[in-house]
């Protein structure tokens, strides 16, 4: 018998269906499920599990008809959310069917693939949000860990899946030789519609839907797949980075996606007195609200023809800008994907995990932050996510709260995107432009390119996978997958020669957020840099780890048709102990052990040389499976270099070019691009010792 069942007996009668939940008291959501939720192997394959238990015979028949039973009888790593016969019967009756035989072949294929995930997840691995791996339909399963009180003093965790089904607590984490089985009390369903369609089906966001239609932005969110992309023509790419022997593959598909943040009608009515019952009047009221925001940001447009209410489809119209800023140019999948996996490489007691993404409003970005640091909590809810928040010792901008999920019965994920409720509008207003965005913007390189999030590349794999080293040149992708990108795959990128590689996250790699990107071979790489808020001078910095296997490159900056070299070539084999930087002074004292005065002097020395230590708020484990860690600022290999200091117009596109000039021109040549920083002069140019930028 599964050891979990033995442990569970001390709790008495288990919760076995959603009907039993009704008298329970829901007390909270938690990212930390019960520690009892581990699993042990039973000796069966997943196919045997289904065939040997009569209560799952109907789902077993569906899997058999879908042709997937052989898959579940082979070795691998799967999680199967198994609906029992009662759940399947409820589903069939809801569709007016009397048995599994009434389902079409396509129905069986969709149902079976919806319930199978190509990775192993116990309830202990399931954080609030969506699973890190998609199901076999390339869709993401949403999970909620809910603490419920069965009776006074007796609180347990209940796991809800897609807001539709409950994992049977007394049967959860039933393990088999090739995965984990999670029995559930409802059949999981998902929509095959596009994002604009599912938004249009939700009456609670009718005003925002009407605005998307009136501005024409709704028609801009139907793109889904590049049918001309053929992954089969690309071979496996093998390479060595430091001591790691790895393999990377081209992405399976080239998908496009979107993420929308919508203010519900009831919130608009309560906060802004929008007449939501009358769509014509509601649109005019929303347009007037947009004017109060964007007339200040774009004053030269106020008297233009396209500014008025009769030109809502013009991309410069205030309402058009207002709605465009609510949409990301990528499919985020779940709320937990909007910020980095905070326990990998970020000291959450000192620095909130955050990411920046471009929106459908040209030359704009949105900041996403998971609130973790208690001293900067303010009125926010810890562990929740916010948009455009800046809450520190100087500024108190609360930002807009993202609701983690939607109500039961509402579908918020489509095949090309998803949407979330927010508690107020988001806008590129004066506060966002001059305060929130007017800071050191640090972006993991994988966030610069929307395709990495949309195509399930960024941060792929589970948390436990990040601790594991792959076998040499592994092509099984058991713990996660490395990718390389054909020229033309990434928007705003040119790569006529060389290879651009994404390396999956490891918690012991010397990389921000655990993952990194590398240029290899005789590379010549040009990419569009993210936008900035206002015109002025900016420092562009690159964070990386220096190792002996890396090489030398010349960096260029400019517009697409005119780029100029910036300084001397960057040698990535040199670390901070190089005589040209700190030399032996690096060993005198760890940065984290220095006094404030010593830190100021150390930072001043490096700044004068065009360097910055790695972030004090970043860390890595000291090897695979290690329990000790090192801060980036204490590692001589993990630091930042100033690529250039340049003047930028916020309404133009600018590019960086990185061209190999190393003497070793073969496949072994490597250039690491881990994270990028865009720093305005009011941050990098401060000379007052007491007002320097923080070292986080």
LUMFIKE-989999 format. One record per residue (C-alpha): residue in one letter; x, y, z. Coordinates in steps of 0.001 Angstrom, whole numbers, padded with zeros to 6 digits, always signed. Example, Ala and Ser with C-alpha at 12.3 -4.5 7.8 and 13.67 -1.06 7.14 Angstrom:
A+012300-004500+007800 S+013670-001060+007140 
# end
This chain:
X+000000+000000+000000 X+001177+003499-000775 X+002843+004981+002305 X+000719+008094+001869 X-002411+006108+002630 X-000850+004876+005864 X+000048+008406+006859 X-003383+009652+005961 X-005294+007187+008159 X-004531+009240+011255 X-006706+012002+009799 X-009849+009836+009613 X-012325+010034+006769 X-010923+011676+003628 X-012478+014306+001409 X-013522+012387-001673 X-015525+014738-003865 X-016348+018380-004410 X-019757+017908-002802 X-018003+017256+000492 X-016258+020621+000202 X-019436+022618+000670 X-019527+022498+004492 X-015790+023129+004772 X-014346+026514+005516 X-011773+027787+003001 X-009175+029601+005071 X-006372+030518+002673 X-004310+029768-000407 X-000750+028584+000087 X+002238+027890-002136 X+003385+025319+000438 X+001435+022036+000310 X+001587+019523+003131 X+004962+017855+003642 X+003230+014463+003557 X+002753+014745-000198 X+005655+012588-001311 X+005313+009393-003298 X+006750+005884-003446 X+006852+003497-006407 X+004357+000630-006603 X+005789-001475-009445 X+002990-000797-011962 X+003167+001163-015189 X+000574+003885-015666 X-001251+001780-018231 X-001511-001071-015706 X-002861+001323-013116 X-005736+002292-015399 X-006501-001244-016550 X-006332-002817-013084 X-008850-000500-011395 X-012462-000795-012412 X-013316+002698-011121 X-011248+004144-013991 X-012440+001830-016768 X-014216+004578-018714 X-011150+006820-018813 X-009016+003773-019690 X-011304+003181-022679 X-010854+006804-023749 X-007062+006509-023499 X-007153+003246-025457 X-009242+004786-028235 X-006865+007765-028336 X-003974+005381-028992 X-002073+006496-025915 X-002141+003341-023804 X+001144+002164-025314 X+002675+005514-024393 X+001619+005043-020781 X+003077+001526-020781 X+006559+002749-021741 X+009226+004173-019488 X+009164+007921-019148 X+007951+010584-016758 X+004234+011377-016756 X+001543+012814-014546 X-001963+011609-015307 X-005001+013353-013851 X-007410+010417-013897 X-011171+011094-013723 X-013107+008211-012189 X-016163+006654-013814 X-018532+008953-011951 X-016666+011989-013299 X-016725+010659-016869 X-020424+009826-016556 X-021208+013394-015413 X-019237+014732-018380 X-021002+012487-020890 X-024472+013328-019560 X-023607+017004-019821 X-023045+016440-023530 X-026194+014334-023933 X-024251+011088-024340 X-024932+007705-022772 X-021454+006170-022924 X-017855+006459-024074 X-018879+004894-027373 X-020734+008089-028247 X-017477+010052-028228 X-015714+010627-031526 X-012119+009640-032115 X-011174+013330-031952 X-013049+013688-028642 X-011106+010802-027121 X-007811+012183-028342 X-008519+015625-026864 X-009782+014292-023520 X-006871+011875-023051 X-004214+014418-023993 X-005771+017056-021742 X-005221+014818-018703 X-001619+013719-019374 X+001446+015876-018622 X+004913+014881-019792 X+006575+015345-016419 X+006133+014048-012877 X+004227+016208-010376 X+003221+015330-006873 X+000957+017769-005092 X+004086+018867-003254 X+005461+020123-006611 X+002316+022061-007486 X+002532+025748-006659 X-000429+028069-007118 X-000663+029030-010757 X-000047+026584-013587 X+002186+023540-013803 X+005606+024205-015260 X+005002+021677-018053 X+002137+021634-020549 X-000195+018704-021068 X-000107+016681-024281 X-002435+019240-025880 X+000195+021934-025285 X-002084+023554-022716 X-001237+024406-019115 X-003116+023010-016141 X-004007+025485-013412 X-003563+024444-009787 X-004865+025943-006559 X-003617+024754-003178 X-006427+025579-000753 X-006280+025190+002999 X-009651+023990+004260 X-010934+023463+007766 X-012935+020257+008084 X-013681+020954+011700 X-012217+023325+014309 X-008488+022684+014598 X-008374+020227+011696 X-007039+021962+008565 X-005858+020177+005426 X-004794+021068+001893 X-007184+020508-000996 X-005840+020709-004545 X-008145+022082-007238 X-007312+021603-010915 X-008479+024038-013623 X-011103+025298-011145 X-013113+022266-012261 X-011851+019226-010399 X-010496+018197-007027 X-007695+015711-006590 X-008983+013001-004268 X-006936+013620-001176 X-006763+010007+000000 X-005634+008874-003478 X-003300+011703-004492 X+000303+011057-005520 X-000306+007405-006329 X+002971+006481-007954 X+003768+004090-010764 X+007027+003157-012434 X+006709+005834-015120 X+005024+008630-013270 X+002457+009900-010803 X-001311+009382-010889 X-003614+012075-009537 X-007236+010788-009401 X-009796+013596-009853 X-013554+013966-009521 X-014294+015843-012765 X-013211+015617-016398 X-010916+018506-017315 X-012054+020673-020201 X-010303+023435-022094 X-011190+025771-024916 X-009864+025552-028461 X-010859+029167-029091 X-008577+032128-029701 X-007977+034671-026926 X-010350+037374-028280 X-013148+034805-028449 X-012908+033702-024822 X-012702+037343-023708 X-015900+037987-025658 X-017622+035087-023884 X-017061+036586-020421 X-019833+039075-019617 X-017909+040311-016587 X-015369+042077-018862 X-017856+043328-021460 X-016601+046938-021451 X-012984+045992-022095 X-014157+043566-024769 X-016156+046358-026424 X-013074+048602-026301 X-010911+045888-027898 X-013446+045611-030707 X-013839+049382-031182 X-010074+049964-031359 X-009446+047046-033703 X-007043+045478-031211 X-009271+042419-030989 X-008373+041624-034610 X-004671+041867-033721 X-004839+038926-031303 X-005752+036062-033623 X-002247+035144-034765 X-001327+031690-033528 X+001138+029617-035527 X+003743+029995-038263 X+002705+027175-040581 X+005858+027578-042677 X+008168+026722-039788 X+009496+023146-040012 X+011518+021928-037041 X+012412+018635-038745 X+014999+020290-040978 X+017169+021279-038003 X+019646+018842-036472 X+020604+018418-032821 X+023356+020839-031823 X+026008+019536-029385 X+028390+021800-027512 X+030593+022167-024428 X+030198+025059-022015 X+032803+025119-019260 X+032685+021451-018114 X+029122+020790-019269 X+028510+018681-022369 X+025053+019501-023669 X+022690+019130-026603 X+020192+021677-027905 X+017371+021382-030424 X+015389+023857-032484 X+011917+024661-031074 X+009175+022233-032111 X+006873+025010-033295 X+006827+028726-033912 X+003791+029971-032009 X+002566+033491-031317 X+000670+034535-028225 X-000815+037272-026079 X-001622+037977-022447 X-004341+040487-021566 X-005036+042185-018249 X-008688+043134-017935 X-010575+045294-015462 X-013996+043739-014710 X-017118+045821-015313 X-018018+045977-011630 X-014609+047482-010804 X-014916+050076-013571 X-018344+051057-012319 X-017290+051285-008675 X-013974+053128-009175 X-014668+055296-012214 X-018455+055440-012481 X-018343+053869-015940 X-021946+053202-017122 X-021249+049547-017910 X-024872+048732-018815 X-024738+051049-021852 X-021780+050037-024029 X-021844+053162-026167 X-021719+055422-023132 X-019206+053135-021421 X-016824+053418-024388 X-017050+057205-024313 X-016373+057239-020570 X-013386+054906-021024 X-012120+057099-023878 X-012371+060171-021615 X-010448+058318-018909 X-007769+057431-021472 X-007498+061087-022493 X-006798+062176-018917 X-003843+059767-018910 X-002308+059923-022374 X-002831+063609-023150 X-000141+064250-020543 X+002205+061588-021920 X+001696+062575-025592 X+000767+066299-025464 X+001621+066880-029148 X-001230+064554-030183 X-004063+066373-028406 X-005091+068486-031396 X-004502+065823-034043 X-007400+064364-036051 X-006672+060835-034821 X-007124+061943-031214 X-010929+062190-031243 X-013538+059537-030482 X-014232+058917-034185 X-010697+057560-034772 X-010425+054831-032171 X-008659+052419-034550 X-005700+054765-035001 X-002798+053396-032956 X-002115+056926-031638 X-005654+057424-030326 X-005811+057659-026494 X-008242+054741-026087 X-006228+052638-028511 X-003068+053327-026516 X-004952+052653-023292 X-006106+049209-024420 X-002852+048278-026198 X-000917+048786-022984 X-003091+046132-021302 X-001783+043428-023670 X+001576+041646-023661 X+003060+040337-026910 X+003505+036845-025425 X+001489+034017-023890 X+002291+033912-020181 X+000255+030714-019558 X-000233+031299-015825 X+000207+033983-013182 X+003217+032171-011706 X+005027+032473-015055 X+004896+036277-014935 X+007819+036487-012520 X+010937+034307-012204 X+011021+031198-010092 X+011946+033183-007028 X+013807+030474-005145 X+016341+030079-007968 X+019039+032725-007913 X+017195+035523-006073 X+017504+036269-002350 X+013821+036864-001669 X+014366+038286+001793 X+016158+041250+000229 X+014923+041576-003351 X+011482+041008-004859 X+011470+038767-007948 X+010577+040925-010925 X+010502+040884-014719 X+009813+043408-017479 X+007891+042685-020692 X+007050+044712-023789 X+003387+045428-024555 X+001348+046033-027707 X+001712+049779-027115 X+004845+050609-029156 X+007973+051400-027152 X+006480+050476-023808 X+007066+047950-021063 X+005260+046612-018017 X+006916+045666-014748 X+005789+042526-012892 X+006752+041960-009284 X+006093+039238-006760 X+005997+040862-003327 X+008278+039021-000916 X+010376+041576+001035 X+008433+042334+004206 X+009899+045780+004873 X+008526+046965+001507 X+005185+045208+001812 X+002983+048258+002382 X-000657+047368+001722 X+000258+044566-000692 X-000396+040894-000044 X+002808+038936+000344 X+003472+036381-002425 X+000933+038035-004719 X+001923+039625-008035 X+001566+043283-009022 X+002021+045361-012160 X+004048+048598-012214 X+004827+048639-008521 X+007691+050559-006967 X+007701+050405-003224 X+011007+051164-001511 X+012617+053595+000899 X+011876+056541-001412 X+008763+055752-003472 X+005415+054253-002476 X+003680+053246-005716 X+001405+050310-004879 X+000853+049097-008437 X-002056+047051-009773 X-002889+043669-008257 X-003265+040643-010528 X-005965+038214-009443 X-004363+034751-009527 X-007390+033027-011051 X-010922+033602-012298 X-014246+032288-011066 X-015388+028706-011553 X-016963+028052-014929 X-015005+030817-016694 X-012291+029908-019193 X-009370+032351-019255 X-006841+030407-021345 X-007059+030028-025120 X-004803+028260-027581 X-002961+031516-028289 X-003057+033310-024954 X-004684+033982-021629 X-006132+036821-019617 X-006219+037874-015974 X-008424+040132-013901 X-006750+043194-012393 X-008082+045507-009668 X-007407+048742-011586 X-006337+049826-015042 X-002671+049788-016039 X-001227+052623-018102 X+001949+054212-019289 X+001057+057276-017245 X+003334+059900-015760 X+003856+057892-012574 X+004861+054820-014532 X+007106+056787-016881 X+008841+059044-014358 X+008973+056864-011226 X+008388+053140-011744 X+010250+052840-015049 X+012832+055496-014233 X+015177+053034-012577 X+017778+050380-013287 X+015842+047953-015466 X+017300+044460-015238 X+016038+041895-017727 X+016956+038256-018021 X+017863+037764-021672 X+015119+035177-022089 X+012490+037859-021328 X+013616+040127-024173 X+012295+037752-026832 X+008527+037011-026574 X+008900+033699-028409 X+010662+032044-025471 X+007675+032404-023165 X+005052+031690-025813 X+006780+028496-026991 X+007334+027019-023513 X+011094+027522-023659 X+011810+029949-020852 X+012386+028331-017442 X+011260+024932-018722 X+011506+021990-016339 X+010435+021657-012719 X+012000+023057-009578 X+013511+019699-008673 X+014927+019372-012216 X+017009+022501-011689 X+019122+020685-009135 X+020009+017861-011527 X+022793+017547-014051 X+021906+016052-017412 X+023898+013123-018835 X+026490+014178-021402 X+024827+015360-024615 X+021443+014288-023277 X+018641+014235-025844 X+015914+012758-023624 X+015007+016150-022081 X+014168+014311-018858 X+015007+017291-016657 X+014406+020073-019154 X+015499+021102-022594 X+018108+023318-024220 X+017192+025131-027436 X+018837+026976-030296 X+017105+029430-032599 X+017207+029406-036405 X+017804+032808-037942 X+014445+034564-038246 X+012768+032685-035396 X+013154+035517-032861 X+011591+038905-033578 X+014027+041814-033783 X+017018+039465-034164 X+019497+038880-036972 X+021929+035953-036793 X+023491+035324-040230 X+026336+033304-038683 X+026775+031422-035419 X+024367+029666-033053 X+022188+031249-030337 X+021511+028793-027486 X+019105+028835-024547 X+020337+026699-021639 X+017660+025390-019309 X+017667+026493-015652 X+020013+024967-013105 X+020176+026304-009569 X+023951+025858-009519 X+024729+027580-012818 X+026220+031043-012378 X+023177+032593-013991 X+020477+035092-013068 X+017143+033238-012681 X+019048+029984-013229 X+019061+029998-017036 X+021352+031626-019566 X+021785+032268-023278 X+024983+031793-025252 X+026315+032765-028657 X+028529+030108-030154 X+030829+029633-033126 X+031667+032466-035496 X+028645+034466-034404 X+027356+037804-035647 X+024306+038632-033553 X+022127+041759-033694 X+019047+042296-031528 X+016624+045112-030789 X+017072+046367-027236 X+014041+046963-024987 X+012556+050478-024910 X+013304+053209-022373 X+010803+055652-020786 X+012221+059075-021646 X+014897+060604-023844 X+018332+060819-022270 X+021659+059153-021606 X+021627+055486-020609 X+024212+052978-019527 X+023716+049551-021109 X+025231+046778-019006 X+025644+043071-019576 X+025655+040533-016755 X+027579+037313-017363 X+029964+034747-015916 X+033553+034768-017147 X+035091+031338-017846 X+038054+030018-019783 X+035833+028478-022479 X+034461+031845-023538 X+035879+034223-026086 X+036135+037803-027327 X+033569+039943-029144 X+033184+043456-030458 X+030003+045269-029410 X+028187+047816-031596 X+025241+050124-030841 X+022904+052160-032997 X+019858+052148-035222 X+019189+049350-037676 X+020889+051185-040539 X+023749+052773-038605 X+025748+051036-035871 X+029094+052045-034407 X+031613+050031-032352 X+031587+050621-028593 X+035000+050546-026952 X+037509+047741-027202 X+036468+044092-027677 X+035030+042384-024613 X+037134+039452-023377 X+034905+036986-021491 X+037820+034908-020262 X+038819+037669-017800 X+037275+037715-014341 X+037504+040326-011588 X+040868+038961-010424 X+042450+039899-013736 X+045281+042459-013208 X+043448+044888-015481 X+040457+044942-013090 X+040815+044241-009333 X+043725+041813-009450 X+044699+040300-006111 X+042687+042988-004306 X+039654+040808-004997 X+040856+038257-002412 X+041327+040754+000404 X+037760+040537+001623 X+034414+039145+000483 X+032091+041899-000606 X+029350+040756+001766 X+031834+040990+004658 X+032927+044545+003869 X+031913+047599+005847 X+029700+050155+004135 X+032733+052375+003584 X+034707+049512+002029 X+031795+048634-000248 X+031565+052234-001440 X+035267+052275-002262 X+035097+048898-004013 X+032141+050003-006123 X+033810+053301-006987 X+036950+051508-008172 X+035008+049131-010388 X+032722+051852-011735 X+035722+053873-012898 X+036857+050805-014844 X+033445+050194-016402 X+032482+047226-014209 X+030003+046377-011465 X+030023+043325-009253 X+027242+040846-009707 X+023988+041565-007903 X+024135+041105-004132 X+020527+039888-004352 X+021497+037066-006707 X+023016+033738-005717 X+023844+030262-006996 X+024359+026900-005331 X+027935+025685-005183 X+027451+022636-007392 X+024807+020097-008330 X+022975+018980-005201 X+024919+021389-002985 X+023308+023098+000007 X+025765+025996+000268 X+025410+029113-001858 X+027462+032045-003110 X+026203+035547-003775 X+026957+036877-007254 X+028800+039817-005695 X+031246+037438-003964 X+032040+035411-007088 X+034881+036775-009196 X+033312+035296-012348 X+029782+036737-012002 X+029725+040469-012673 X+028463+043212-014988 X+030261+045261-017611 X+029207+048561-019162 X+028789+047844-022865 X+028191+051491-023729 X+026849+054819-022504 X+024581+056255-025179 X+021804+058752-025862 X+018432+057151-026588 X+015196+058540-028025 X+012274+056560-026522 X+010333+056661-029813 X+013015+054937-031907 X+014287+051371-032160 X+017895+050700-031201 X+020058+047622-031607 X+023124+045974-030134 X+025386+043917-032359 X+027786+041342-030912 X+030384+040060-033386 X+032940+037364-032693 X+036568+038513-032940 X+038086+035626-031007 X+041057+033746-032419 X+039262+030438-031756 X+036605+030717-034417 X+035155+027217-034197 X+032243+025689-032324 X+034117+025970-029008 X+033959+029752-029031 X+031285+031059-026644 X+029830+034402-025556 X+027381+034497-022640 X+024439+036901-022497 X+022759+036332-019135 X+020961+039578-018279 X+020776+043115-019607 X+020523+046347-017627 X+019251+049666-018972 X+020255+052369-016514 X+019277+056073-016776 X+021802+058765-015964 X+019966+059812-012812 X+020900+056348-011462 X+024378+055625-012843 X+025531+059280-012811 X+025033+059954-009103 X+028319+060843-007397 X+027023+061569-003902 X+028399+058750-001747 X+025149+058447+000180 X+022954+058316-002901 X+024577+055680-005118 X+022405+053000-006688 X+021790+049986-004510 X+023949+046893-004955 X+021043+044442-005160 
# end
